Amino acid sequence: MGERVERVDEHDEVLAVVGRDDAVRHGWLHRIATVVCRDTAGRYLVHRRPDGAARFPGSCDINFHCTPRQPGGEANP
């Protein structure tokens, strides 16, 4: 079987561990991990997906997740 991901509900509670392909095919919410690399000049590393990738082959890929902040700069839980 391929890559496994945690399928979650709208409250981020784990429902099941499923195949990534199934999660994408069915449009299920699921968890992923992303690494963002930035140098001291503020430049970001932009990854080019392999030509043989199942999703978005050959595309440039960079992911950002913005977490809403509470007053005072604390991240919301």
Secondary structure, DSSP 8 states (H G I E B T S, - for coil): ---EEEEE-TT--EEEEEEHHHHHHHT--B-------B-TTS-B--EE--TT-SSSTT-EE-------B-TTS-B--
